[in-house]
Amino acid sequence: MAKRVRDAVLDSPTARAKLKPRPKPYFRAIDRGLHLGYRKGKTGGTWIARRYLGEEKYAVEALGSADDRQAADGTVILTFYQAQDRARLRVKEVEEQRRVASFGPTVTVRDAVTAYIEVREASETKLKGGVGLIRDSRSRLTKHVLSNADLANKPLPALTARHLQDWRAGLSRKLAEGTVRRAVNDFKAALNAATRSHAAQLPATIAETIRNGLAASTRLAPVAREAQILSDADIRRIVAAAREVDAAGEWDGDLERLVLVLAATGARFSQVQRMNVADVQVEQQRLMVPVSRKGRGQKQTSHVAVRVAPDVIAALRPIIVGRRGTDRLLLRPRWQMVRIGEWRKTERVTWHSASEMTQPWSAILEKAELPADLVPYALRHSSIVRGLRANLPVRLVAALHDTSSAMIEAHYSAFIIDALDALAALAAVSLTTPAPTQLRSVG
């Protein structure tokens, strides 16, 4: 920090009261090429900063009022030393603006979001071969960010936490919590990607600005919805209903197998769709589920080993016999319309999007006589809770479902408490009555 300069003529209201009012400021050099000035008026003074630009040219700007008649507040009314700090800060700001300008056009929020969408979709195209591309992030960011001209056209260096907080608050007033969360996550990812790509053009505080600006105003612990936790009997009804809907719709077993694998593993749709034939380990009665692509960085493992019951392996046997290990395990029919109202199956293709389950899933719930608001993700919720109720360690439950212990504890804390309570009950002993006598057989 630069050393503060003392000046007996300017450093106190008493000393400045002796000066004559005049348009020309009383200047004092505080740094090389930087002067702090005091312009004395009839009712008070103003602090002035003067920066040397070279070739006998100067830039002059007002910093704030002097504390001649009112106590300093550090913002509008400044002491002599606060004015020095403000002047030095302005020099740094100007230098930063020049440095940023030297890198070319300023990056805007629109630039950051557009670049993120392009990179994300290019990555998905590479992974999926251009088939079944999901543009949900593009849709959300276009609707909630790019359509907001004031925000989208704002330069990233000028972005403040208040801008982001106002944007998020606007979403929260008209959208469901889940929709807001997904939009915020996409926007945060876009801004963070831009900070890495354009670090030299952005202030050092940009990461903190993004973090604070997009943080939820109230931090509520997320919980799994009770209504989405299914009993084993209900899951069996879903699997049975899937078999009936499969047969009625001529899915050739593909729909039933998808539902069965989702229920047996508790994996996400995006994981199950990437399973290969070789991921079915018949002898070990185990399915090797690919890890999710969520998060950043390199995963420590490529698959999660999940033990399943013999009936699951038996259901998968017909589709692994005679196929290459690198073939996708789960397929689905593709229908082509031959005339209005008439469709014909043409080939079997891989599942691409969870939305492909929407229509048959509704039919499954109706057939199983279960609530229509149940979602396929309920199979994952139920699998996690089943593991907790079986007293499996939280860390193991998390590993089997390709998530973290922290996420399990945050979303399923009530079920962890129930499981721990059941374990604690085993240690309870009767203290007011004698223990039952152990009987031995005689003879």
Buried (B, 14 or more C-beta within 10 A) or exposed (E): EEEEBEBEEBBBBEEBEEEEEEEEBBBBEBBEEBBBBBBBEEEBBBBBBBBEEEEEEEEEEEBBBBBBEEEBEEEEBBBBBBBBBBBBEBBEEEEBEEEBEEEEEBBBBBBBBBBBBEEBBEEBEEEBEEEBBBEEBBEBBBEBBBEBEEBBEBBBBEBEBEBBBEBBEBBBEEBEEEBBBBBBEBBBBBBBBBBEBBEEBBBEEBBEBBBBBBBEEEEEEEEBEEEBBBEEEBBEBBBBBBBBBBEEBEBBBBBBBBBBBBBBBBBBBBBBBBBBBBBBBEEEEBBBBBBBEEEEEEEEEEBBBBEBEEEBBEBBEEBBEEEEEEEBBBBBBEEEEEEEEEEEEEEEBBBBBBEBBEEBBEBBBEBBEBEEEBBBBBBBBBBBBBBBBEEBEBEEBBBBBBBBBEEBEEBBBBBBEBBEEEEEEEEEEEEEEEEEEEEEEEE
